[in-house]
Amino acid sequence: DDLALTTLLECHQLLAKHYKSKSSKLLECDFQIAIEYYLSDDLEKGSEWFKTSLHRAEEKKFFSSATIEAAYFYGLLNLEMNKNQEALKNFSNAIHWSEIGQRTKTFEYALVLNGLATARSFNHSFDEAEKFFQSAQTVCEDAGGNNLDYYNTILACRAVNFLQLGEFHKAETILGKIPPHHEGKLQALPLIDSALMYQASGDFEHSETLYQKALGLYHSDDKESLMAYAEINHNL
């Protein structure tokens, strides 16, 4: 929000006065500024901060978890700006830096793999994307715990990629692993996008299957969910 961004910018000014531009403390602050701009939908400013700070991090060879997180979010931003090649580069960097730091058994690493897979899918390299989606799912399962948000996001994205490959049975099998729960809004988005695509092409059977699955991921406990729920019902 505006308060968080204002605080981070003030922090940047203070750190810049006392540390060199490649200081790890200043870099981590700048990563957070870039992420905050991205989350606030200011993609141009976010892109500027990501580009500058990640370039300094590479010069310093500073590949912390914060650097990996920044590269991941930069990749997401690239996808939103239809810069697929840049997205591939940033997700690949995040994977490489995770491997250097032996951070390959975490939910965060699974998300980075999912990001690269999504970029491959957007680039119509669906077979290549499936390899990374499968790896992301495996890492998430092996990490244990109960982080359903990460896991369900990966499953939903993998299912959509199977649909692009025409593997409808495999897509339905993957979707069957997603349990309804109250934080399902993010997982529903790729399903809704794909349902709209099939609806537009006249394939109403597959479209309805995806809409019904998306409905199961929404609960009527907040305004945003209610609006999305109403929109899906309208499309059905």
Disulfide bonds with the S-S distance in Angstrom:
none
